[in-house]
């Protein structure tokens, strides 16, 4: 018994089998590629102990490789991919406290993966210490964004990732830069009812009269030159003391 999924399957009878197969492949392949791409991205972004620098820095960081080193597919160094060549410049993609994820040239072909920190050097003598500070800062930022919270020291881009677009904005431009205030206001709907008597039956019933919006909570963020300098929260939204993190770091390499 044959079951058709088309209302009029006879429209395909004139097509050659090879053409039908090609059409099916063209329809399925992009979908499979899209699913694989989404799965790969979600797996990379799922590790809370990893800071991905492309999401953090506007300018990529480059490091010089001083020693050949093994490259691993995981940050724990369990699955080796190949070997990173010495005497080249690689792009730093992600970091943990103990290992870097880089993209560069392997002994055979291009390679990307996790490599021990001893394989690299930088022209900045404070680079390693600053990178550790950056890692610690971004772990705090990631936790704040996950909690939809803000702190003094965050950038406006980070505030947007955490809270979304502001409800109200005020910007002041001066000779030394830009300052201003963002407000994030949450509203709730309040339904108002009236009691009506049915003239036929004499029964009383409630009827929706109108709906109003009332402020539930308010968070105000003051900033100077793109960095949060103060946070003000409404009384019912206070979560304790104002949180403070290290401002964004500047690198040279």
N, C-alpha and C positions, 0 to 999 in steps of 0.2 A: 504494500500500500504506500503510495507516494503522497507526501504532504507538502503543499506549496505555501510559501510565506508571502506571496504576491497575489494581488487581486486578479491580475491578468498575466500569468506567467508566459503566455504565448509570444510576448513581445521579444523574448530572448531567443526564440527558436532559430532566427536567422544569423545569430552571432556564432563565430567559430569558438570552439572550446578554449583555444589559446587566448583569445581576446577576453573571454569571461574570466579566465584565471588571472590575466594581467590586471584587469579592473579590480578584482578582489584583493590582489596583493597591494595595489596602490592605495586602497581604502584602509587596509589593516596596518600596513607598515608605519605610516605616520602616527597612528594611535599607539602602537607598541612603543615607538621611540619616545613619544610624549610621556607615557607611563613610566618607562625606564628612567627618563630624565627627572621626573618628579620624585621617584623613589630615591634616586641617587642624591638629589639635593636635600631631601628630608633626612636621609641618613647622616649626611655630613653635618647638618645643622642641629642634630639631635643631641650631641655630646655637650653637656653643660660645662665641662672642664676645658673646652677648647675655645679660643678667641680667634675669629676669622677676621683678618686685617682688612680685607676688601670691603667689609661692612663698617670698618672703624676709621680708616685713614683715607684721605682723599688722594694722597700720593703714595704709590707702592714703595715698599722698602726693598732695597737690593743688598745682598751680602756677597762677599768674595769667599770662594771655597779655597781653603789652604791645604786640605788633605782629602784624598779619596775616602769616601765613607759609604757604608751600606744604606740603602733606602728601603723603608718599610711601608706597607700599606696601612698599618695601624700605629697609633701613638704608643702602644705598649711594646712595639718591636718584635712581634710574634711572626709576622709574615713578610719575608724579604722579597722586594721587587727587583732589585738590581744594585748597581753601584754608581754613585755620583762622582763625576770627573772632577779633578782638582784644577786650579788655575782658571776659574771661570766665575762669572757673576750670575747669581740666581735670584729669583723673585721670592720673597718671603710671603707665604699665603696665610699661615695660621700658626699659633703658638700655644704651648702649655708651659708650665713652670720648668719642664725638663727637656723638651724636645721641640724642634721646629718642623713645620711642613713647608717645603720649598718646591719650586718648579725650575728645572734646568736641563742640562745635558748629561745623560748617562754615558757609560762606556760604549754602549751600542746605539742608543737612540735617545730622544727626548724622554724625560722621566719626571714624575711628580710624586712626592710621598714624604714620609717623616724621616728626619735625619738628626743625629745627635748634635748638640750645640758646639762640640769641640772642633767640628769640621769647618767653622766659619770665623771670619774676622771682619772688623769694621774700622773705618778711619776715626770714628768717635770712641775715645777711651771709656766713656760712660755709657756706651750703647747697651751693653748687657744689663747693667743696673736699671737703665731707663726702660728697657723692654720688659723687665720684671715688674716695674711700677705700672707700665701700661697694661700688662696682663692682670694684675691685681685690680686695677681700676675698672677694666672692662668686665671682669667677673661680677663686680658690684653693679655696674650699669646693666648687665644682662638680667641680674636678679631684680633690679628696680623696674625694668621694662616688663618682665614677666608678671610682676605684681601691679603693674599700671600705676607706678609711683614715680615721684620726682625728688631730686636732691640738689642742693647747692653744688655747683661744679659741673653739672651736666651741660652738654651743648643743646642748642635748640633743636637740632636734628634728633638727638636722643630723646628729648622731651616729646617731640612729635611721635616718635615710635612708641612711646609709653602711653601718652594721653590722647593721641590723635590731633586733629586741627583745633586750634583754640576757638572759643565762642566769641571772645572779644580781644582786640589787640590795640595797643598804643605804642607808637614808636617815636623816639626822639633822636634826631641826628645832630651831632655837634662836630666841632673841629677835631676832636680826639677819637671819634668813632660813633657808635650807635648804641642806644639803650632803649629800654621800653618795658612793657608789661603785657603778659598773656594771661587771660582768664579762661578757665575751664569750668563751665557751669553745667550741672546735671539737674534736669527737671523731671518731675513726676506729674502724671495726669490725675486730677481730682474730679470725680464725677459728682454732680450735684443733682439731687432728685427732689421732686415735689409730690405731695400726696393729693390724689384726685379721687373724688367720689363719683362712681358710675350713677347717672341719674335714673337709669332703668332698674338697676338691681340694688342700688344703695351700698354696694360693696366699695371699700377703700383699696386703692392700689397705688404703688409708687410708679412714677413716670420720670424718665431722664429729662432734666430741664436744660442743662448745659455742662460743658467740660472746661475746666481751667488748668493751666500749667503753673505749678508752684516749684520754687527752687528747693532742691534736695540737698545739694552740696556745691561748694565753690572752692577751687584751688587757683590761687594767683601766683604767677611766676614772674619775678623781675629779673632782667638780664642786662649785661653790659658786654658789648662786642661779642655777641653770640654765645655767651656763657652765663648760666644762671647764677645770680648773686643773692637772691632771697626767695623764700617760698612762704606763702601765706595761705592757710587753710581755714575754712569755715568751722564753727564750733562743733558741729555734728560730724565732721570729717577728720578731725585731728587724730593722728596716729602716734602721738608722743613727740619727742624732740625732733627738730628739723634735721634731716640727714645731710651730711656733708661728705663729698668725695673729692679726690684730687682732680683739678682741672685738666683738660687735654694737654698731653705732652708734645713737645717739639723735638723732632729727630734730625740729625745730620749724619750722613754716611758717605 
